[in-house]
Amino acid sequence: MEYFVNCNVATLVPYTTPLDTTKAAHLYRRLGFSASAQTISTAVNSNAGALVDNLVDQAVAAPPMAAPPWAAWTNANYPEDDDQARAIRRGQVNDWRNGYINALLNNGLKDRMSFFWLNHFVTEYRVYECAAFLAEYTDCLQRNALGNFRTFVSEIGLTNAMLYYLDGAFNNGNEPNENYARELYELFTLGEGNQYDQSDIEETAKALTGYVERGEVGCTPVAFNRERFNTDTKTIFGQTGDWGYDNVIDILFEQRGDSIARFICNKLYEFFVHPDSKREEYNPGGTYAVGHPQGIVEELANTMLANNFEIAPVLRQLFKSQHFFDDTTVGVIIKSPYDLYLNLIKETGFTFNNDILESIYDHCELLGQELFSPVDVAGWQRNRTWINTNFIIGRWLTCEMLIEEFYANNTDQFRDFGIAATGPNGATTTNPDEVARAIIDKLTPKGLLTEVDYSVAITKFRAPLEDTMIYESNSWSMTHLGAPGQVRDLLVHMVSEPEFQLK
């Protein structure tokens, strides 16, 4: 059972109330990795539909990361010395990884979606260990992030990363390997045990054979070899013929389109709206009360089918809806490690460099979210798994370490954040409680639970100057020399608060 029960009964009718600060922040936390105080302020009083359309349009138009100089390298491009070759590969992967984390910070919905798909069409870099394959795989995720899901499924299965990860590169016609066929149905399109059986898997595996020309094993693109293709007649979902790769995709989407749309829309719902999409056992073809999550999923699935499996129309409908903006959806998803750190950067506006990005990568790996290498083919399970007893203290301590790293790099940015969070009078107010409360509210979806919690946090903010009588004389402001340290102390306190763990 999830920590929050889904009580949302709102519908997909468009949300027309002008956005307030809470709803604007909710939108940016879910569609990206949050946003600055200035961005949220600009969004206040906006029409949700127009803002969502703008954000989706930007995401659709955003290009993928530029191909690196080594995008076509094979083993022949590396030095013969193994240590030198490993060092070069490590540098390439580190640079690519930092570039992708930058993209997560700066590309909004585009790479929020590519990050979603990275945990759907899972590969693990440690299995194939080829920088060029990683770049190709990432490019596929980014190009298709809001595109056509049918095209996406077709393309991702032939990326070299996937061919090696799920043994497609070893799927010979005379000895079919079932790994990719099984995950294609179980994890990528239909869901476990849903409208396929072992016979479908076996027959599909035969149809996917032939992509086995590996050349120099390890970093040579896989090619198709007709002589290694199984030419038997295959029966998949009741359709019989001499099927190959493209036929499998066609048959899957033609015969199981309804199930695919429901499965994907359910995953999108749980990722963007609420981790509890069920409330009760799903009843295909059944009816649900108005606003029931599975009724919402059905409507989204119908939109996907009506748009020939295009992803963007589904997202537009969902993000513009009363259901998405309902109060019960705000602050009910537990931040992943990447949410934790990237939200902190976006919300504070703190500057970062490659050292910061590498720290974030290391912290996320420590907390169970290693970029480009989810735990297994089923991916990170999210939500409660992020705050178990193994990880919660690590979340607090690593956030504190990151804050100290920001502080060492640039003290004044803490002052700037406090002023920006407070608003127009942030630089002139003499009330420390006003600034502290504004910072708290900026960093949490709905503020802290009780006034006692606020009081404790505000006391942390006031403490460094409490004995100076500066507050009583109204001579304090955010321009005070000690103000950046006060903001730092409050941030250190806030990262261990339960509300900070939510988005």
N, C-alpha and C positions, 0 to 999 in steps of 0.2 A: 504494500500500500504506500502511495506517495504521501509526502508530508502534508501537502495541501489537497483537499478534496475539491474536485471541479464542480462548482455550484453555478457556473455560468449558464444562463437561460436566454441570453440575448441572441439575436438572429444575424444573418448576413446582410440585413438592410444597411445601407450606408450610414455611417456616423456623421452627423451634420453639425453637432455642437462645436463651436470654435475651440481649438485645442488650448487647454490650460498647461501650466508648467509640468504637472505630473503626467498628463497624457502625451505631451510632446517628448518628454524624456523617455517614457515607455516606448514610444515609436522608435526612437533612435537606439535605445538599448537592445531592442529585438531585431531591427533591420540592419544594424551594424554592431560596432563595439562601443556604443554610446556616443556622446558628443559634448562639446565644450558648453560652458554657460552661455556664451555669446550665440552659439547655434541654436540652443534651446530657446533663448529669449526671442530670437528672430522667428522661431516657429510658433510661439504663443499667439493665439487668436487666428492662426491659419485654418483654412479648410482642410480637413484630413484627406479628402479625396484628391484635391489638387496637389498637396504635398506628397502623398504616396505616389501619384502618377509621376511627379518629377523625380522622386528617388528611384522608382523602377526604370524610368527612361534613362537616367544616368547609368544605372547598373547594366542595362541592355547595351548601351553604347560604349561602355568602358572596354578598352582593349585588354587582352591578357598581358602578362609580363613579357617583355621582349626576350626572344630566344638568346641564350647565352652563347659566347663564342665557341663553347665546347658542345653545343647541342647535338652535333653529328659525330662526336668522337667515339671511336671504338678502342679496344685494348691496344691497338697498334699505335695510337696517338700518345700513349703514356710511356715513360721511360721503362727500360727493361728491369731496372733495379726496383724490386718490390717495395722497399721502404719509400723511395722517391714517388713511385706511382700512388701509393696509399696516401702520402702527404698531399699530393695534387688533388686527388679525388676528395679528400677531406676538406680541402680549401674550397673546391667547387661547390660541394654540398652545403658547407657553412654559408657561402655567399648567397646561394639560391634560397636557403632557408631564411636568412635575414631579409632577403628581398620579398619573400612571401609574407613574413610577419609584417613588414612595411605595408604590403598590399592589404592585409587585414585591417591595419590601422587607418588606411587612407581611402580604400575603395568601397566603403559602405556596404550596401546590399550585395554588390557583385561578389565580393569575397566572403561575406557572411554566408552566401549561398555556396560558393566553392568549398568553404570549410564544412558546410553541411554535407555536401556530396563526398568530400574526402573521408567522412565517417560512414558513408553509405556504400560507395564503391571502394571498399577498403583494399589497399595494398600495404605491405610493410617494406620499407626501404632496405632493412637489414637482410631481406631474403634475396633481392636481386642486385643490390649494391652497384648500381651504375648511374652516375650523375646524369647522363644523357637521357636515360629512361625516366628518371625522376622529373626532368624538365618537360618531357613529352607528356607524362601523366598529368602534371600540374596544368599544362596548357589545355589539355582535354577538359579538366574540371572547370577551368575559368571560361573557356569558350562556350561551353554548354550549360553554364550555371543557371541561366534563366531562359535557355533555348528550348529545343524540342526534346522531350524525354526519350522518344523512340530513337532519334538520331544519337542521343547521348549513349543509350545502351549499346547501340551498334558500334560506336566508336571506342568506348571504354574497353570493350572486350578484346580489342585488337591492339591496345597499347602494349608495349613491350613489358612494362611493369606488371600489368595484369596477366599477360601470357606466362611470365615466369612465376608470378606469385601463386596462381591457382593452377599451375601445371599445364596450361594450354600448349606451351612450347614443348611438351613431352607427350602430347596426345596423338599417338600414332594410329593409323587406320586399322592395323591388325591387332592393336591392343589399346582400345579407347580408355582414356582417363576421365573419370566422372566429376572431378573436383569443380571445374568451372560450371558445368551444366547444373550441378546441384545448387551452387551458390547463385547462379543466374536466377533460378526460381525462388529459392528459399530466402535469400537476403536482398536481392537486387530488384525483383519485380513483383512477386506474388505473396511472399510471406510463408513461413514454415508450414508445410503440409496443406497449403491452400490451392486446390484445383490442379494438382499435378501428382504423379505417383512415381514409383521407382522405374517403371517401364519408360515413362517420359524422359527421365534423367538418362537412362541407358541409351535410348535412341537419340537423344539430343547430343550426348557425348560423341556418338559416331558421326553426327552431322558437323561437329565442330573440329574434326580431325584435320590434319594436314599442315597446320601452322607450326612446323617443327624444324625448319631450316635455321639453325642457330649459328652457323659459321663459327667464329671464334667465341666460344661459350663465355658469357659474362657480360659482354657489352657490344654485341653485334645485333642489329635489328633482326627480329624473327621474320622469315619469309614463308610463303605458302608453297608447298610441294605437292602437286597433284598426285604424284605416285604414292604419297603417304596418306592419301585421303581415302576414307572408307566409302566405297561405292555401293554398299548394300542399300536396298530399299528400307527406308525408315518410316515408322509411324509415330508422329508426335501430336498429341492432343487430337487424336483421331484422324489426322491428315497423313496420307501415305504418299511417298515419292522418294526420289534420290536427292534428299535434301542436303544443303550445305549451310555455311554460316549465315548468309543473307536470308535464306529460307527460314531458318530458325527464328530470326528476329521478326520476319513477316508473320509467320504462323503464331508466334507468341502474342503479338499485339492484335492480330485479327481474331484469335480464338479466346484470348483472356484479357482483352482490353479493359472491361469493367473492373476486374479484380486488380489489375495493375493500377488503375487510376485510384481506386479506394486505398490500396496499400500505400502508395506514395503520398496521397493527400493526408492520410492518417499520420504518416511520419512528419510531414510538414506541419500539421496541426500540433503535434506533441513538441516539436522543436521551437515553434514560434509562438504558440498560444498557451498551452498548458500540458504538463507531462502526463496528466490523467485524461485520456480521451475516451475511456470506456464507460465508467460508472457501473456498467453491467455487461454481461456477455453480448458481443455483437451478434445481431440477427440479420443476415443478408436478406434484403427485400422487405424487412420488417418496418414498422413505423415507430417514430420516436416523438416524444413531447417536443414542443417548440423550443429551439435553442439547445437541444441535447447535442453533445459533441459529435456523436455518430451521425446525427442528422446533418450537422454542419459538414462533416467529412463527405457525406453522400452528395451534398450540393456542390462542394468543391470538385469532387470526382466528376460530376456531370459537366462542370465547366471545363475540366481538362479534356474530357471526351469530345465535347462540342468544339473545342479548339485544336483537335487532332494532336493531343498530347503536348501542346505548348505549355510551358511552366509559368511564364510571366502573367497570363490572364488569371491564373489561379491565385497568384500572390496579390495581384491588384484587388481581386474580390475579397480576399481574406483581410488584407491590411486596411481596407477602407471601411470595414464593417463595424457595426455596434458590438458584435461578438468579440472582436479583437480588442476594442477599447473599453470593454466592460471592466468595472472596478475589480472584479474577481480575478482578472488576468494579470493585474499589475503586481510585480514582486513575488511571483509564485514559482519561478524557475531558479534553481540553484546555479550559480555561476560555475562554469568550467574553469580550470586554471587559466586558460587563455582569456576568457571573459574577465576574470579577476584582475589580471595585470593590464590588459589592453583597455578595459574600462577605466582603470585608474589613470592611465596616460591620457585618454581622450577627455575625461571629465575634468582633470586638473590642467590640461594643456602643457604639462611638463615636457621639456625637450628631451630627446633621446638620441642615442648614437648606437653604433654596432655593439659596443660593450653592453649597453642596456638590453638590446635585443638578445644577445647571447645569454645574458643573465635570465631573461624571461624564458628562453628555450630551456635552460638548465633547470629552472624552478618548475616549469610545467612537466618536464620529464620526471623530476623528483616526485611530483604529485600525481603521476599516472597518466599524463597526457603528452606522450612523446610525438612531436610533429612528424607526419608522414610515416608513422609506425604505430597505429592503434594496437591495442593489446592482442587482438586476433581478428579473424575475418568478420566477426560480428560487430566489431568496432567498440568504441567507448560507450558504456551504458548510461552515462550522464546522471544528473540530478543527485540522488542520495549517495551514489558511489563517490562523489567528489568530497563529501564531508564525513567520511567514516573516521573512526578513531586513529587510523594510520595517517590521515591527511590533514585533519582540521588544524592541529597545532602547526604543521608545516605551512599551511596557508597563512596563518598569522605571522610566523617568523619570516617567511620569504617576502611577504608584503612589507614588513618593517625594514628588511634589508634593502628592498628596492627604494623605499622612501628615503632611507639614509643615503643611498647612492645618488638619487636626484638632488638631495640637499647638498651633498658634497660638490656636485657639479655646478649648481646654480642656486644660491640661497634666495635671491630676489624673486624667482619664479613662484615661491611659496607665498610671498606677499601678493604677487599679481593674481594668483589663484583666489586667495581670500577676498580680494577686491572684486574680481569678476563674479564670484559666486554670490556676493552680497547684493550686487546690482548697482544702480546709478549712484547711490551714496556710499558705496563700499569704501572709498578712500577718505571720506570725511566723517563718517559716523564715529561717535565717541563711546558707543555702546558695544563692548566686546561680546555680549550675549547675542546680539543681533548677527554679528559676523559668524560666530560659532554655529548658531542655529542654521544659518544659510548654508554653511559648508556641510553640515550634517545632512540637510535636506537634499543638497546637490548629490551626495554620495550614496543615497539610499532611495529606493523606489517610492516608499511611503513614509519616510522619516523613521524615527525610533518609536518603539511600542508605547512607552509611557513617559510622562513628564519627569519621573525619577531618572530614567535613562538619559534624557536630555540634560538634566541637572548634573549628572556625573560627567558627561562628556564636556559640558560647558566649563565645569570646574577644571578639567584637564587643560582647556584652552586658556583660562584665566591664571592658572597656577604660577607660571614663571614670573609674573609681575604682581601677584596678589599682595605682597608685603610692601609695595612701594607707594601705596595710596594714589596711584596714577588714575585708577578708575573713578575714585571718589571726586577727584579734582577735574574730571572730564577733560583731561589732557592726553588721554590715550587715543590713538587711531591706528589704522593699518600702516601708517607711515612711520610708526615707532620702530626703532632699531631692533627691538625684540620680537616684532610681529611675525616674521618668517618662522622663527623657532616655535612660536605658539601654534602656528598652522601645522608645522611638522608634528608637534606633540599631539594635536588633535587627530591628525591622520593616523598616527601610530595607534592611538586608542580606537579609532573607528574600524580599523581593519580586522579587529577581533570581535566586533559586534555581529550578532546574528543577522541583522538587517543588511549589513554590508555584503553578505554572502549571496544575496538575492538580486534578481533582475526582473 
